[in-house]
Amino acid sequence: MSSQISGPGRPAAPRSSSRFLRNMPRKVSLVAGLAAVLTIMIGAGFASMRASGSATSLETLVVRWTAVGFLAIGAAAYVIGGRVRSDDRS
């Protein structure tokens, strides 16, 4: 059993795991981005359920602000994750 050391007193992570996925805020940003895309897809489903083929203004408003909210959460988590990673290096 060989132990790899990465930095002072820290064992190295397995090479199979991504640095992106070992960082919890970055995981949150990934999930938030996927949720924003899913929200837009659900909004398109609302439009296809209507006989006219277009969503109501209320549905459009809800989908738009939900997607923007998820993107804002994702962006903030991504920035926080970058700062956490840079703090780990020093």
PyMOL Python script that loads the backbone (N, CA, C, O; Angstrom):
from pymol import cmd

cmd.read_pdbstr("""\
ATOM      1  N   MET A   1       0.847  -1.163   0.000  1.00  0.00           N
ATOM      2  CA  MET A   1       0.000   0.000   0.000  1.00  0.00           C
ATOM      3  C   MET A   1       0.903   1.240   0.000  1.00  0.00           C
ATOM      4  O   MET A   1       1.637   1.493   0.955  1.00  0.00           O
ATOM      5  N   SER A   2       0.828   2.000  -1.090  1.00  0.00           N
ATOM      6  CA  SER A   2       1.639   3.217  -1.162  1.00  0.00           C
ATOM      7  C   SER A   2       0.767   4.423  -0.865  1.00  0.00           C
ATOM      8  O   SER A   2      -0.363   4.525  -1.343  1.00  0.00           O
ATOM      9  N   SER A   3       1.303   5.324  -0.076  1.00  0.00           N
ATOM     10  CA  SER A   3       0.535   6.534   0.230  1.00  0.00           C
ATOM     11  C   SER A   3       1.172   7.699  -0.505  1.00  0.00           C
ATOM     12  O   SER A   3       2.373   7.943  -0.393  1.00  0.00           O
ATOM     13  N   GLN A   4       0.349   8.411  -1.257  1.00  0.00           N
ATOM     14  CA  GLN A   4       0.829   9.591  -1.961  1.00  0.00           C
ATOM     15  C   GLN A   4       0.550  10.795  -1.089  1.00  0.00           C
ATOM     16  O   GLN A   4      -0.536  10.926  -0.524  1.00  0.00           O
ATOM     17  N   ILE A   5       1.516  11.659  -0.983  1.00  0.00           N
ATOM     18  CA  ILE A   5       1.340  12.861  -0.173  1.00  0.00           C
ATOM     19  C   ILE A   5       1.275  14.060  -1.108  1.00  0.00           C
ATOM     20  O   ILE A   5       2.142  14.249  -1.961  1.00  0.00           O
ATOM     21  N   SER A   6       0.240  14.862  -0.936  1.00  0.00           N
ATOM     22  CA  SER A   6       0.057  16.071  -1.724  1.00  0.00           C
ATOM     23  C   SER A   6       0.061  17.247  -0.765  1.00  0.00           C
ATOM     24  O   SER A   6      -0.939  17.515  -0.098  1.00  0.00           O
ATOM     25  N   GLY A   7       1.154  17.930  -0.697  1.00  0.00           N
ATOM     26  CA  GLY A   7       1.240  19.051   0.233  1.00  0.00           C
ATOM     27  C   GLY A   7       1.643  18.555   1.609  1.00  0.00           C
ATOM     28  O   GLY A   7       1.820  17.354   1.815  1.00  0.00           O
ATOM     29  N   PRO A   8       1.787  19.474   2.546  1.00  0.00           N
ATOM     30  CA  PRO A   8       2.238  19.079   3.884  1.00  0.00           C
ATOM     31  C   PRO A   8       1.164  18.311   4.657  1.00  0.00           C
ATOM     32  O   PRO A   8       0.163  18.889   5.081  1.00  0.00           O
ATOM     33  N   GLY A   9       1.379  17.017   4.835  1.00  0.00           N
ATOM     34  CA  GLY A   9       0.507  16.211   5.675  1.00  0.00           C
ATOM     35  C   GLY A   9      -0.848  15.868   5.098  1.00  0.00           C
ATOM     36  O   GLY A   9      -1.711  15.370   5.821  1.00  0.00           O
ATOM     37  N   ARG A  10      -1.064  16.120   3.806  1.00  0.00           N
ATOM     38  CA  ARG A  10      -2.360  15.810   3.196  1.00  0.00           C
ATOM     39  C   ARG A  10      -2.211  14.682   2.185  1.00  0.00           C
ATOM     40  O   ARG A  10      -1.369  14.761   1.290  1.00  0.00           O
ATOM     41  N   PRO A  11      -3.014  13.638   2.317  1.00  0.00           N
ATOM     42  CA  PRO A  11      -2.953  12.588   1.304  1.00  0.00           C
ATOM     43  C   PRO A  11      -3.598  13.064   0.007  1.00  0.00           C
ATOM     44  O   PRO A  11      -4.547  13.848   0.026  1.00  0.00           O
ATOM     45  N   ALA A  12      -3.081  12.590  -1.102  1.00  0.00           N
ATOM     46  CA  ALA A  12      -3.621  12.981  -2.398  1.00  0.00           C
ATOM     47  C   ALA A  12      -4.954  12.293  -2.636  1.00  0.00           C
ATOM     48  O   ALA A  12      -5.177  11.167  -2.191  1.00  0.00           O
ATOM     49  N   ALA A  13      -5.827  12.978  -3.338  1.00  0.00           N
ATOM     50  CA  ALA A  13      -7.120  12.400  -3.682  1.00  0.00           C
ATOM     51  C   ALA A  13      -6.919  11.397  -4.816  1.00  0.00           C
ATOM     52  O   ALA A  13      -5.967  11.512  -5.589  1.00  0.00           O
ATOM     53  N   PRO A  14      -7.792  10.439  -4.913  1.00  0.00           N
ATOM     54  CA  PRO A  14      -7.673   9.492  -6.018  1.00  0.00           C
ATOM     55  C   PRO A  14      -7.740  10.217  -7.354  1.00  0.00           C
ATOM     56  O   PRO A  14      -8.484  11.186  -7.505  1.00  0.00           O
ATOM     57  N   ARG A  15      -6.980   9.758  -8.299  1.00  0.00           N
ATOM     58  CA  ARG A  15      -6.933  10.425  -9.595  1.00  0.00           C
ATOM     59  C   ARG A  15      -8.249  10.316 -10.349  1.00  0.00           C
ATOM     60  O   ARG A  15      -8.493  11.103 -11.263  1.00  0.00           O
ATOM     61  N   SER A  16      -9.088   9.382 -10.000  1.00  0.00           N
ATOM     62  CA  SER A  16     -10.350   9.200 -10.707  1.00  0.00           C
ATOM     63  C   SER A  16     -11.376  10.263 -10.339  1.00  0.00           C
ATOM     64  O   SER A  16     -12.310  10.498 -11.106  1.00  0.00           O
ATOM     65  N   SER A  17     -11.230  10.909  -9.191  1.00  0.00           N
ATOM     66  CA  SER A  17     -12.210  11.927  -8.812  1.00  0.00           C
ATOM     67  C   SER A  17     -11.743  13.293  -9.295  1.00  0.00           C
ATOM     68  O   SER A  17     -10.566  13.639  -9.198  1.00  0.00           O
ATOM     69  N   SER A  18     -12.685  14.053  -9.814  1.00  0.00           N
ATOM     70  CA  SER A  18     -12.397  15.375 -10.341  1.00  0.00           C
ATOM     71  C   SER A  18     -12.275  16.391  -9.213  1.00  0.00           C
ATOM     72  O   SER A  18     -12.959  16.281  -8.195  1.00  0.00           O
ATOM     73  N   ARG A  19     -11.405  17.380  -9.395  1.00  0.00           N
ATOM     74  CA  ARG A  19     -11.312  18.450  -8.398  1.00  0.00           C
ATOM     75  C   ARG A  19     -12.623  19.207  -8.307  1.00  0.00           C
ATOM     76  O   ARG A  19     -13.005  19.683  -7.238  1.00  0.00           O
ATOM     77  N   PHE A  20     -13.312  19.314  -9.442  1.00  0.00           N
ATOM     78  CA  PHE A  20     -14.587  20.017  -9.472  1.00  0.00           C
ATOM     79  C   PHE A  20     -15.598  19.330  -8.563  1.00  0.00           C
ATOM     80  O   PHE A  20     -16.320  20.004  -7.827  1.00  0.00           O
ATOM     81  N   LEU A  21     -15.661  18.011  -8.600  1.00  0.00           N
ATOM     82  CA  LEU A  21     -16.663  17.282  -7.836  1.00  0.00           C
ATOM     83  C   LEU A  21     -16.280  17.081  -6.377  1.00  0.00           C
ATOM     84  O   LEU A  21     -17.127  16.670  -5.583  1.00  0.00           O
ATOM     85  N   ARG A  22     -15.036  17.357  -5.993  1.00  0.00           N
ATOM     86  CA  ARG A  22     -14.647  17.274  -4.586  1.00  0.00           C
ATOM     87  C   ARG A  22     -14.941  18.568  -3.847  1.00  0.00           C
ATOM     88  O   ARG A  22     -14.751  18.637  -2.632  1.00  0.00           O
ATOM     89  N   ASN A  23     -15.395  19.584  -4.544  1.00  0.00           N
ATOM     90  CA  ASN A  23     -15.639  20.899  -3.975  1.00  0.00           C
ATOM     91  C   ASN A  23     -17.158  21.098  -3.867  1.00  0.00           C
ATOM     92  O   ASN A  23     -17.830  21.219  -4.891  1.00  0.00           O
ATOM     93  N   MET A  24     -17.704  21.134  -2.655  1.00  0.00           N
ATOM     94  CA  MET A  24     -19.152  21.196  -2.451  1.00  0.00           C
ATOM     95  C   MET A  24     -19.802  22.421  -3.099  1.00  0.00           C
ATOM     96  O   MET A  24     -20.842  22.259  -3.738  1.00  0.00           O
ATOM     97  N   PRO A  25     -19.258  23.638  -2.975  1.00  0.00           N
ATOM     98  CA  PRO A  25     -19.899  24.769  -3.658  1.00  0.00           C
ATOM     99  C   PRO A  25     -19.941  24.593  -5.181  1.00  0.00           C
ATOM    100  O   PRO A  25     -20.897  25.022  -5.826  1.00  0.00           O
ATOM    101  N   ARG A  26     -18.924  23.972  -5.748  1.00  0.00           N
ATOM    102  CA  ARG A  26     -18.938  23.735  -7.190  1.00  0.00           C
ATOM    103  C   ARG A  26     -20.002  22.703  -7.559  1.00  0.00           C
ATOM    104  O   ARG A  26     -20.603  22.797  -8.629  1.00  0.00           O
ATOM    105  N   LYS A  27     -20.245  21.715  -6.686  1.00  0.00           N
ATOM    106  CA  LYS A  27     -21.334  20.763  -6.918  1.00  0.00           C
ATOM    107  C   LYS A  27     -22.668  21.499  -6.914  1.00  0.00           C
ATOM    108  O   LYS A  27     -23.535  21.235  -7.747  1.00  0.00           O
ATOM    109  N   VAL A  28     -22.827  22.427  -5.967  1.00  0.00           N
ATOM    110  CA  VAL A  28     -24.066  23.205  -5.883  1.00  0.00           C
ATOM    111  C   VAL A  28     -24.249  24.023  -7.160  1.00  0.00           C
ATOM    112  O   VAL A  28     -25.365  24.133  -7.666  1.00  0.00           O
ATOM    113  N   SER A  29     -23.169  24.594  -7.684  1.00  0.00           N
ATOM    114  CA  SER A  29     -23.280  25.391  -8.906  1.00  0.00           C
ATOM    115  C   SER A  29     -23.687  24.521 -10.088  1.00  0.00           C
ATOM    116  O   SER A  29     -24.460  24.957 -10.940  1.00  0.00           O
ATOM    117  N   LEU A  30     -23.178  23.303 -10.148  1.00  0.00           N
ATOM    118  CA  LEU A  30     -23.551  22.383 -11.212  1.00  0.00           C
ATOM    119  C   LEU A  30     -25.027  22.025 -11.123  1.00  0.00           C
ATOM    120  O   LEU A  30     -25.732  22.039 -12.133  1.00  0.00           O
ATOM    121  N   VAL A  31     -25.497  21.706  -9.929  1.00  0.00           N
ATOM    122  CA  VAL A  31     -26.910  21.355  -9.730  1.00  0.00           C
ATOM    123  C   VAL A  31     -27.810  22.550 -10.044  1.00  0.00           C
ATOM    124  O   VAL A  31     -28.868  22.381 -10.650  1.00  0.00           O
ATOM    125  N   ALA A  32     -27.405  23.745  -9.643  1.00  0.00           N
ATOM    126  CA  ALA A  32     -28.205  24.937  -9.915  1.00  0.00           C
ATOM    127  C   ALA A  32     -28.283  25.217 -11.417  1.00  0.00           C
ATOM    128  O   ALA A  32     -29.335  25.614 -11.918  1.00  0.00           O
ATOM    129  N   GLY A  33     -27.199  25.016 -12.122  1.00  0.00           N
ATOM    130  CA  GLY A  33     -27.218  25.195 -13.578  1.00  0.00           C
ATOM    131  C   GLY A  33     -28.135  24.189 -14.254  1.00  0.00           C
ATOM    132  O   GLY A  33     -28.884  24.537 -15.167  1.00  0.00           O
ATOM    133  N   LEU A  34     -28.074  22.946 -13.804  1.00  0.00           N
ATOM    134  CA  LEU A  34     -28.965  21.929 -14.352  1.00  0.00           C
ATOM    135  C   LEU A  34     -30.424  22.241 -14.021  1.00  0.00           C
ATOM    136  O   LEU A  34     -31.308  22.010 -14.846  1.00  0.00           O
ATOM    137  N   ALA A  35     -30.680  22.762 -12.827  1.00  0.00           N
ATOM    138  CA  ALA A  35     -32.042  23.127 -12.442  1.00  0.00           C
ATOM    139  C   ALA A  35     -32.558  24.275 -13.310  1.00  0.00           C
ATOM    140  O   ALA A  35     -33.741  24.302 -13.650  1.00  0.00           O
ATOM    141  N   ALA A  36     -31.695  25.217 -13.670  1.00  0.00           N
ATOM    142  CA  ALA A  36     -32.111  26.324 -14.543  1.00  0.00           C
ATOM    143  C   ALA A  36     -32.503  25.799 -15.917  1.00  0.00           C
ATOM    144  O   ALA A  36     -33.512  26.225 -16.480  1.00  0.00           O
ATOM    145  N   VAL A  37     -31.721  24.885 -16.456  1.00  0.00           N
ATOM    146  CA  VAL A  37     -32.050  24.298 -17.759  1.00  0.00           C
ATOM    147  C   VAL A  37     -33.348  23.502 -17.662  1.00  0.00           C
ATOM    148  O   VAL A  37     -34.190  23.576 -18.557  1.00  0.00           O
ATOM    149  N   LEU A  38     -33.512  22.751 -16.597  1.00  0.00           N
ATOM    150  CA  LEU A  38     -34.732  21.971 -16.396  1.00  0.00           C
ATOM    151  C   LEU A  38     -35.953  22.891 -16.281  1.00  0.00           C
ATOM    152  O   LEU A  38     -37.026  22.566 -16.788  1.00  0.00           O
ATOM    153  N   THR A  39     -35.789  24.022 -15.623  1.00  0.00           N
ATOM    154  CA  THR A  39     -36.881  24.984 -15.495  1.00  0.00           C
ATOM    155  C   THR A  39     -37.318  25.492 -16.863  1.00  0.00           C
ATOM    156  O   THR A  39     -38.514  25.623 -17.127  1.00  0.00           O
ATOM    157  N   ILE A  40     -36.364  25.776 -17.721  1.00  0.00           N
ATOM    158  CA  ILE A  40     -36.690  26.243 -19.068  1.00  0.00           C
ATOM    159  C   ILE A  40     -37.399  25.149 -19.856  1.00  0.00           C
ATOM    160  O   ILE A  40     -38.331  25.432 -20.609  1.00  0.00           O
ATOM    161  N   MET A  41     -36.966  23.906 -19.689  1.00  0.00           N
ATOM    162  CA  MET A  41     -37.621  22.801 -20.382  1.00  0.00           C
ATOM    163  C   MET A  41     -39.055  22.611 -19.884  1.00  0.00           C
ATOM    164  O   MET A  41     -39.950  22.323 -20.678  1.00  0.00           O
ATOM    165  N   ILE A  42     -39.276  22.768 -18.595  1.00  0.00           N
ATOM    166  CA  ILE A  42     -40.626  22.669 -18.044  1.00  0.00           C
ATOM    167  C   ILE A  42     -41.487  23.815 -18.578  1.00  0.00           C
ATOM    168  O   ILE A  42     -42.663  23.618 -18.885  1.00  0.00           O
ATOM    169  N   GLY A  43     -40.911  24.994 -18.685  1.00  0.00           N
ATOM    170  CA  GLY A  43     -41.632  26.123 -19.266  1.00  0.00           C
ATOM    171  C   GLY A  43     -42.042  25.868 -20.701  1.00  0.00           C
ATOM    172  O   GLY A  43     -43.128  26.272 -21.115  1.00  0.00           O
ATOM    173  N   ALA A  44     -41.194  25.206 -21.461  1.00  0.00           N
ATOM    174  CA  ALA A  44     -41.559  24.847 -22.833  1.00  0.00           C
ATOM    175  C   ALA A  44     -42.697  23.829 -22.826  1.00  0.00           C
ATOM    176  O   ALA A  44     -43.544  23.829 -23.719  1.00  0.00           O
ATOM    177  N   GLY A  45     -42.711  22.963 -21.815  1.00  0.00           N
ATOM    178  CA  GLY A  45     -43.819  22.016 -21.678  1.00  0.00           C
ATOM    179  C   GLY A  45     -45.128  22.721 -21.398  1.00  0.00           C
ATOM    180  O   GLY A  45     -46.172  22.306 -21.900  1.00  0.00           O
ATOM    181  N   PHE A  46     -45.092  23.794 -20.596  1.00  0.00           N
ATOM    182  CA  PHE A  46     -46.301  24.590 -20.354  1.00  0.00           C
ATOM    183  C   PHE A  46     -46.837  25.140 -21.677  1.00  0.00           C
ATOM    184  O   PHE A  46     -48.042  25.115 -21.929  1.00  0.00           O
ATOM    185  N   ALA A  47     -45.936  25.632 -22.508  1.00  0.00           N
ATOM    186  CA  ALA A  47     -46.357  26.217 -23.779  1.00  0.00           C
ATOM    187  C   ALA A  47     -46.967  25.169 -24.695  1.00  0.00           C
ATOM    188  O   ALA A  47     -47.941  25.451 -25.393  1.00  0.00           O
ATOM    189  N   SER A  48     -46.413  23.977 -24.703  1.00  0.00           N
ATOM    190  CA  SER A  48     -46.932  22.943 -25.603  1.00  0.00           C
ATOM    191  C   SER A  48     -48.274  22.385 -25.134  1.00  0.00           C
ATOM    192  O   SER A  48     -49.004  21.793 -25.929  1.00  0.00           O
ATOM    193  N   MET A  49     -48.612  22.563 -23.853  1.00  0.00           N
ATOM    194  CA  MET A  49     -49.895  22.065 -23.353  1.00  0.00           C
ATOM    195  C   MET A  49     -51.053  22.977 -23.765  1.00  0.00           C
ATOM    196  O   MET A  49     -52.205  22.544 -23.753  1.00  0.00           O
ATOM    197  N   ARG A  50     -50.778  24.186 -24.118  1.00  0.00           N
ATOM    198  CA  ARG A  50     -51.821  25.126 -24.517  1.00  0.00           C
ATOM    199  C   ARG A  50     -52.232  24.857 -25.960  1.00  0.00           C
ATOM    200  O   ARG A  50     -51.419  24.446 -26.788  1.00  0.00           O
ATOM    201  N   ALA A  51     -53.493  25.095 -26.239  1.00  0.00           N
ATOM    202  CA  ALA A  51     -53.995  24.933 -27.609  1.00  0.00           C
ATOM    203  C   ALA A  51     -53.361  25.955 -28.543  1.00  0.00           C
ATOM    204  O   ALA A  51     -53.126  25.672 -29.718  1.00  0.00           O
ATOM    205  N   SER A  52     -53.084  27.149 -28.012  1.00  0.00           N
ATOM    206  CA  SER A  52     -52.503  28.209 -28.848  1.00  0.00           C
ATOM    207  C   SER A  52     -51.004  28.004 -29.074  1.00  0.00           C
ATOM    208  O   SER A  52     -50.428  28.610 -29.978  1.00  0.00           O
ATOM    209  N   GLY A  53     -50.372  27.161 -28.265  1.00  0.00           N
ATOM    210  CA  GLY A  53     -48.946  26.902 -28.421  1.00  0.00           C
ATOM    211  C   GLY A  53     -48.050  27.912 -27.737  1.00  0.00           C
ATOM    212  O   GLY A  53     -46.838  27.907 -27.956  1.00  0.00           O
ATOM    213  N   SER A  54     -48.621  28.782 -26.908  1.00  0.00           N
ATOM    214  CA  SER A  54     -47.793  29.751 -26.185  1.00  0.00           C
ATOM    215  C   SER A  54     -48.197  29.776 -24.713  1.00  0.00           C
ATOM    216  O   SER A  54     -49.355  29.555 -24.361  1.00  0.00           O
ATOM    217  N   ALA A  55     -47.227  30.046 -23.883  1.00  0.00           N
ATOM    218  CA  ALA A  55     -47.468  30.097 -22.440  1.00  0.00           C
ATOM    219  C   ALA A  55     -48.124  31.428 -22.066  1.00  0.00           C
ATOM    220  O   ALA A  55     -48.012  32.415 -22.793  1.00  0.00           O
ATOM    221  N   THR A  56     -48.805  31.438 -20.928  1.00  0.00           N
ATOM    222  CA  THR A  56     -49.397  32.691 -20.449  1.00  0.00           C
ATOM    223  C   THR A  56     -48.289  33.593 -19.924  1.00  0.00           C
ATOM    224  O   THR A  56     -47.166  33.142 -19.699  1.00  0.00           O
ATOM    225  N   SER A  57     -48.605  34.845 -19.734  1.00  0.00           N
ATOM    226  CA  SER A  57     -47.594  35.783 -19.248  1.00  0.00           C
ATOM    227  C   SER A  57     -47.165  35.431 -17.823  1.00  0.00           C
ATOM    228  O   SER A  57     -46.003  35.629 -17.469  1.00  0.00           O
ATOM    229  N   LEU A  58     -48.075  34.916 -17.005  1.00  0.00           N
ATOM    230  CA  LEU A  58     -47.713  34.516 -15.644  1.00  0.00           C
ATOM    231  C   LEU A  58     -46.754  33.330 -15.660  1.00  0.00           C
ATOM    232  O   LEU A  58     -45.776  33.309 -14.913  1.00  0.00           O
ATOM    233  N   GLU A  59     -47.034  32.342 -16.512  1.00  0.00           N
ATOM    234  CA  GLU A  59     -46.134  31.186 -16.615  1.00  0.00           C
ATOM    235  C   GLU A  59     -44.754  31.622 -17.099  1.00  0.00           C
ATOM    236  O   GLU A  59     -43.735  31.153 -16.590  1.00  0.00           O
ATOM    237  N   THR A  60     -44.726  32.511 -18.072  1.00  0.00           N
ATOM    238  CA  THR A  60     -43.448  33.011 -18.582  1.00  0.00           C
ATOM    239  C   THR A  60     -42.678  33.739 -17.494  1.00  0.00           C
ATOM    240  O   THR A  60     -41.468  33.563 -17.357  1.00  0.00           O
ATOM    241  N   LEU A  61     -43.376  34.552 -16.726  1.00  0.00           N
ATOM    242  CA  LEU A  61     -42.740  35.303 -15.642  1.00  0.00           C
ATOM    243  C   LEU A  61     -42.161  34.362 -14.582  1.00  0.00           C
ATOM    244  O   LEU A  61     -41.031  34.553 -14.132  1.00  0.00           O
ATOM    245  N   VAL A  62     -42.928  33.357 -14.189  1.00  0.00           N
ATOM    246  CA  VAL A  62     -42.468  32.410 -13.167  1.00  0.00           C
ATOM    247  C   VAL A  62     -41.258  31.628 -13.660  1.00  0.00           C
ATOM    248  O   VAL A  62     -40.277  31.475 -12.932  1.00  0.00           O
ATOM    249  N   VAL A  63     -41.322  31.135 -14.885  1.00  0.00           N
ATOM    250  CA  VAL A  63     -40.203  30.354 -15.436  1.00  0.00           C
ATOM    251  C   VAL A  63     -38.964  31.228 -15.568  1.00  0.00           C
ATOM    252  O   VAL A  63     -37.863  30.794 -15.228  1.00  0.00           O
ATOM    253  N   ARG A  64     -39.130  32.451 -16.056  1.00  0.00           N
ATOM    254  CA  ARG A  64     -37.982  33.346 -16.254  1.00  0.00           C
ATOM    255  C   ARG A  64     -37.279  33.646 -14.930  1.00  0.00           C
ATOM    256  O   ARG A  64     -36.057  33.523 -14.835  1.00  0.00           O
ATOM    257  N   TRP A  65     -38.047  34.039 -13.902  1.00  0.00           N
ATOM    258  CA  TRP A  65     -37.421  34.407 -12.639  1.00  0.00           C
ATOM    259  C   TRP A  65     -36.883  33.204 -11.879  1.00  0.00           C
ATOM    260  O   TRP A  65     -35.909  33.325 -11.136  1.00  0.00           O
ATOM    261  N   THR A  66     -37.506  32.048 -12.058  1.00  0.00           N
ATOM    262  CA  THR A  66     -36.968  30.840 -11.430  1.00  0.00           C
ATOM    263  C   THR A  66     -35.623  30.478 -12.057  1.00  0.00           C
ATOM    264  O   THR A  66     -34.670  30.157 -11.347  1.00  0.00           O
ATOM    265  N   ALA A  67     -35.550  30.531 -13.390  1.00  0.00           N
ATOM    266  CA  ALA A  67     -34.293  30.227 -14.075  1.00  0.00           C
ATOM    267  C   ALA A  67     -33.206  31.241 -13.702  1.00  0.00           C
ATOM    268  O   ALA A  67     -32.062  30.858 -13.457  1.00  0.00           O
ATOM    269  N   VAL A  68     -33.555  32.521 -13.656  1.00  0.00           N
ATOM    270  CA  VAL A  68     -32.584  33.555 -13.279  1.00  0.00           C
ATOM    271  C   VAL A  68     -32.109  33.335 -11.841  1.00  0.00           C
ATOM    272  O   VAL A  68     -30.926  33.504 -11.545  1.00  0.00           O
ATOM    273  N   GLY A  69     -33.016  32.964 -10.959  1.00  0.00           N
ATOM    274  CA  GLY A  69     -32.645  32.685  -9.562  1.00  0.00           C
ATOM    275  C   GLY A  69     -31.674  31.529  -9.453  1.00  0.00           C
ATOM    276  O   GLY A  69     -30.684  31.610  -8.726  1.00  0.00           O
ATOM    277  N   PHE A  70     -31.955  30.441 -10.181  1.00  0.00           N
ATOM    278  CA  PHE A  70     -31.032  29.297 -10.163  1.00  0.00           C
ATOM    279  C   PHE A  70     -29.672  29.671 -10.733  1.00  0.00           C
ATOM    280  O   PHE A  70     -28.642  29.239 -10.215  1.00  0.00           O
ATOM    281  N   LEU A  71     -29.660  30.474 -11.798  1.00  0.00           N
ATOM    282  CA  LEU A  71     -28.379  30.896 -12.376  1.00  0.00           C
ATOM    283  C   LEU A  71     -27.593  31.787 -11.419  1.00  0.00           C
ATOM    284  O   LEU A  71     -26.367  31.691 -11.348  1.00  0.00           O
ATOM    285  N   ALA A  72     -28.285  32.648 -10.685  1.00  0.00           N
ATOM    286  CA  ALA A  72     -27.604  33.507  -9.705  1.00  0.00           C
ATOM    287  C   ALA A  72     -27.021  32.668  -8.573  1.00  0.00           C
ATOM    288  O   ALA A  72     -25.891  32.900  -8.142  1.00  0.00           O
ATOM    289  N   ILE A  73     -27.787  31.698  -8.094  1.00  0.00           N
ATOM    290  CA  ILE A  73     -27.282  30.803  -7.045  1.00  0.00           C
ATOM    291  C   ILE A  73     -26.081  30.023  -7.558  1.00  0.00           C
ATOM    292  O   ILE A  73     -25.084  29.870  -6.853  1.00  0.00           O
ATOM    293  N   GLY A  74     -26.179  29.531  -8.787  1.00  0.00           N
ATOM    294  CA  GLY A  74     -25.067  28.777  -9.374  1.00  0.00           C
ATOM    295  C   GLY A  74     -23.816  29.612  -9.546  1.00  0.00           C
ATOM    296  O   GLY A  74     -22.711  29.143  -9.273  1.00  0.00           O
ATOM    297  N   ALA A  75     -23.980  30.850  -9.998  1.00  0.00           N
ATOM    298  CA  ALA A  75     -22.818  31.734 -10.177  1.00  0.00           C
ATOM    299  C   ALA A  75     -22.159  32.047  -8.834  1.00  0.00           C
ATOM    300  O   ALA A  75     -20.934  32.027  -8.716  1.00  0.00           O
ATOM    301  N   ALA A  76     -22.977  32.334  -7.831  1.00  0.00           N
ATOM    302  CA  ALA A  76     -22.425  32.633  -6.508  1.00  0.00           C
ATOM    303  C   ALA A  76     -21.703  31.422  -5.932  1.00  0.00           C
ATOM    304  O   ALA A  76     -20.620  31.558  -5.363  1.00  0.00           O
ATOM    305  N   ALA A  77     -22.294  30.240  -6.077  1.00  0.00           N
ATOM    306  CA  ALA A  77     -21.651  29.026  -5.561  1.00  0.00           C
ATOM    307  C   ALA A  77     -20.351  28.737  -6.306  1.00  0.00           C
ATOM    308  O   ALA A  77     -19.382  28.277  -5.702  1.00  0.00           O
ATOM    309  N   TYR A  78     -20.321  29.002  -7.611  1.00  0.00           N
ATOM    310  CA  TYR A  78     -19.108  28.766  -8.392  1.00  0.00           C
ATOM    311  C   TYR A  78     -17.977  29.669  -7.925  1.00  0.00           C
ATOM    312  O   TYR A  78     -16.836  29.228  -7.790  1.00  0.00           O
ATOM    313  N   VAL A  79     -18.298  30.934  -7.679  1.00  0.00           N
ATOM    314  CA  VAL A  79     -17.275  31.879  -7.196  1.00  0.00           C
ATOM    315  C   VAL A  79     -16.790  31.469  -5.806  1.00  0.00           C
ATOM    316  O   VAL A  79     -15.589  31.490  -5.534  1.00  0.00           O
ATOM    317  N   ILE A  80     -17.719  31.099  -4.928  1.00  0.00           N
ATOM    318  CA  ILE A  80     -17.340  30.649  -3.585  1.00  0.00           C
ATOM    319  C   ILE A  80     -16.471  29.412  -3.672  1.00  0.00           C
ATOM    320  O   ILE A  80     -15.491  29.291  -2.935  1.00  0.00           O
ATOM    321  N   GLY A  81     -16.810  28.494  -4.555  1.00  0.00           N
ATOM    322  CA  GLY A  81     -16.009  27.284  -4.726  1.00  0.00           C
ATOM    323  C   GLY A  81     -14.600  27.578  -5.200  1.00  0.00           C
ATOM    324  O   GLY A  81     -13.655  26.898  -4.801  1.00  0.00           O
ATOM    325  N   GLY A  82     -14.448  28.585  -6.047  1.00  0.00           N
ATOM    326  CA  GLY A  82     -13.115  28.982  -6.495  1.00  0.00           C
ATOM    327  C   GLY A  82     -12.303  29.579  -5.369  1.00  0.00           C
ATOM    328  O   GLY A  82     -11.095  29.358  -5.286  1.00  0.00           O
ATOM    329  N   ARG A  83     -12.947  30.328  -4.507  1.00  0.00           N
ATOM    330  CA  ARG A  83     -12.239  30.916  -3.376  1.00  0.00           C
ATOM    331  C   ARG A  83     -11.855  29.849  -2.360  1.00  0.00           C
ATOM    332  O   ARG A  83     -10.780  29.911  -1.763  1.00  0.00           O
ATOM    333  N   VAL A  84     -12.728  28.878  -2.168  1.00  0.00           N
ATOM    334  CA  VAL A  84     -12.421  27.777  -1.233  1.00  0.00           C
ATOM    335  C   VAL A  84     -11.220  27.010  -1.738  1.00  0.00           C
ATOM    336  O   VAL A  84     -10.325  26.664  -0.967  1.00  0.00           O
ATOM    337  N   ARG A  85     -11.199  26.741  -3.049  1.00  0.00           N
ATOM    338  CA  ARG A  85     -10.097  25.984  -3.633  1.00  0.00           C
ATOM    339  C   ARG A  85      -8.790  26.759  -3.543  1.00  0.00           C
ATOM    340  O   ARG A  85      -7.744  26.171  -3.273  1.00  0.00           O
ATOM    341  N   SER A  86      -8.833  28.068  -3.763  1.00  0.00           N
ATOM    342  CA  SER A  86      -7.608  28.861  -3.686  1.00  0.00           C
ATOM    343  C   SER A  86      -7.127  28.992  -2.248  1.00  0.00           C
ATOM    344  O   SER A  86      -5.922  29.077  -2.010  1.00  0.00           O
ATOM    345  N   ASP A  87      -8.054  29.010  -1.275  1.00  0.00           N
ATOM    346  CA  ASP A  87      -7.660  29.037   0.125  1.00  0.00           C
ATOM    347  C   ASP A  87      -7.008  27.729   0.544  1.00  0.00           C
ATOM    348  O   ASP A  87      -6.123  27.722   1.400  1.00  0.00           O
ATOM    349  N   ASP A  88      -7.441  26.615  -0.057  1.00  0.00           N
ATOM    350  CA  ASP A  88      -6.849  25.312   0.263  1.00  0.00           C
ATOM    351  C   ASP A  88      -5.404  25.223  -0.199  1.00  0.00           C
ATOM    352  O   ASP A  88      -4.592  24.536   0.419  1.00  0.00           O
ATOM    353  N   ARG A  89      -5.084  25.914  -1.279  1.00  0.00           N
ATOM    354  CA  ARG A  89      -3.727  25.856  -1.820  1.00  0.00           C
ATOM    355  C   ARG A  89      -2.717  26.565  -0.928  1.00  0.00           C
ATOM    356  O   ARG A  89      -1.559  26.155  -0.840  1.00  0.00           O
ATOM    357  N   SER A  90      -3.161  27.630  -0.268  1.00  0.00           N
ATOM    358  CA  SER A  90      -2.209  28.409   0.524  1.00  0.00           C
ATOM    359  C   SER A  90      -2.083  27.904   1.944  1.00  0.00           C
ATOM    360  O   SER A  90      -1.318  28.460   2.732  1.00  0.00           O
TER     361      SER A  90
END
""", "prot")
cmd.dss("prot")
cmd.show_as("cartoon", "prot")
cmd.util.cbc("prot")
cmd.orient("prot")
